[in-house]
Amino acid sequence: MKAFVVKKHSKKEALHLTEVSEPTLNDNEVLVQIHSAGVNLLDSLIRNGEFKIFIPYKTPFVNGHDMAGVVMKVGAKVSKFKVGDEVYSRVSDYRIGTFAEQIAVHENDLALKPKNISMEEAASIPLVGLTAWQALVEIANLKKGQKVFIQAGSGGVGTFAIQLAKHLGAFVATTTSSANTALVKSLGADLVIDYKTQNFVDILKDYDVVLHSNREAKVLADSLKILKAGGTLVSLTGPPTPEFAKEIGLGWHFQMLMRLLSMSARGKAKKLNVNFKFLFMRAEGNQLSEITKLIEAGKIRPVIDKVFPFEQTNEALAYVESGRAKGKVVIKMR
């Protein structure tokens, strides 16, 4: 089968379109014919080798984390899915490879595709949907009437998180450019800040939750300042914490390293009496099934910027890296 492979870790290295062996199927796995794959900044970071310290992939490997497709075959112990089911998934770490024609996925990482959206729309959802769910529902426990600040509202995570936060009954503030104000308002944003002309720290105060996705140290420091006492900042960009290292089973030396890396952020949060949490989202089929219900009920809609043909996977990745995408970028296999 055809697949886009990382041959070596490098920012300058393109993915290579290669013939690879078809996946072998374990007892708890499902073989999926991929129709569409979502493209994420994570795919670039994995290719670049930026997460080698805690997710070491041995080259060559097939890249890609998001997909939607049809079940072709099921393992002997699979009980949740059958041949012909339309499914979608953010596949597990170490089991990635959605920039390909087929993939074997553990049944616990899969969910039935929402019936009211296309394969391309479904492929755009899993990683950003699970990121928003794990940040706002699982970690922050966002409640009706609370205030949440979602950075980069017109991006992939932002467009989903705004809708999820509104469904949960929160007041939503977000940042974007003036060109995207109408988009984020249509998704439910209550307060829109133009990051080019306004500074959010001068406008926002006493927020319960911040969904942080900016890599600048000053933005992180300012984001902590806008929280009320006891509030929670969930960071998607780090620095990673020792708790995170422990959760994913890294040894004590990695836990110490991440303690040092996050010392400044954790210290600032403690001084302000707020919580600093790092999230590296995980595959989770049950949570994705909850997201399916919200999409089928019309509570959340996919937001797609561009769909690229499979052969243009490198161009799709470059477009995501440009930071210009409004919502998600998707690759269409068939």
C-alpha positions, 0 to 999 in steps of 0.5 A, a space after each residue: 500500500 502507499 504511505 507517506 513515510 518519515 525517513 529521518 527527523 528534520 524540519 527540512 525533510 519532506 515526507 516520502 511517498 513509499 510502498 509499504 507492507 499492509 498492516 498486520 492485525 492483532 486480536 484487539 485491532 480493526 483494519 481500516 481503509 482510510 478515506 481521509 486523514 486530518 493534518 495537525 501541527 503535531 505531525 510536523 513536530 513528530 517529523 522534526 523530532 521535537 518529541 523524541 525525548 518522550 515519544 521516540 519513533 524509530 525511522 522510517 515510520 508512517 506519519 499521521 494521527 487522525 483518520 476516518 474510514 471504513 472497517 475492512 477486517 476485525 481481530 478475533 477479540 474485537 467486540 465493538 465494531 464490524 466489517 463495513 462500519 464507518 469509523 474515525 480515530 486519533 490513533 494511539 502514540 506509537 501506533 500512528 500512520 494515518 497518511 496511508 491507505 490502510 491502518 490497524 487501530 486498537 478498538 478502544 481508540 475508535 468511534 463510529 463516525 457521526 452519521 451527519 458529516 462527511 469522511 473529510 469532516 470526520 477526519 478533521 475532528 479526533 485530535 482537536 476534539 479530544 484535545 478540547 474535551 480533555 482540557 475543558 471537561 477532564 482537567 478543567 471541569 468547565 461548568 455553566 456560568 464560568 469564564 474561559 479564555 481560548 487562545 487562537 480561536 480560529 485554529 483547529 483546536 480553537 474552533 472546536 473548543 469554542 463550540 464545546 465551551 458554549 455547549 457546556 454553558 461557559 462565557 468564551 473569550 478568544 483571540 484571533 485576527 480581525 479577518 476571522 472575527 466573524 468565524 469565531 463569533 459564528 461558533 459562539 465566542 462572546 468576546 473577541 480580541 484582535 491579537 494584532 491591535 489589543 493585548 488580552 491581559 489588559 481586557 480579561 480578568 477573573 477567568 476560571 479557565 485558560 486554554 493556552 496554545 502559545 509558545 511565548 513565555 510572556 503570553 504564558 505569564 500574562 495568561 496566568 495573571 488573568 485567572 481568578 484564585 483557584 483557576 486553571 490554565 491548561 497548556 498545550 505547548 508546555 513546558 511539560 510537568 513532572 506529573 505528565 512524565 509520571 503519567 506516561 511512564 517516564 523514569 525519574 530522570 525525565 521527571 526531574 528534567 520536566 520539573 526543571 523545565 516547568 519550574 518557572 511556570 509552576 512557580 508563577 502559578 503558585 504565587 498567583 494561587 492558580 493551577 498550571 496543567 500540561 496536556 499532551 492529549 491521548 487517544 480515547 474512543 469513549 470520549 470520541 463517542 461522546 463527541 459523536 453525539 454532540 456532532 449528531 445533535 448539531 451542537 458542534 460542527 467541523 470547520 475545514 479550511 482546505 482539502 488536499 489530495 493524498 499526493 499533496 500531503 507535503 503541501 498540506 503539512 506546509 500549509 498547516 505549518 504556515 499558521 494560516 489555516 482557519 479550522 482544519 486541513 484534511 487529506 483525501 485518499 479516495 
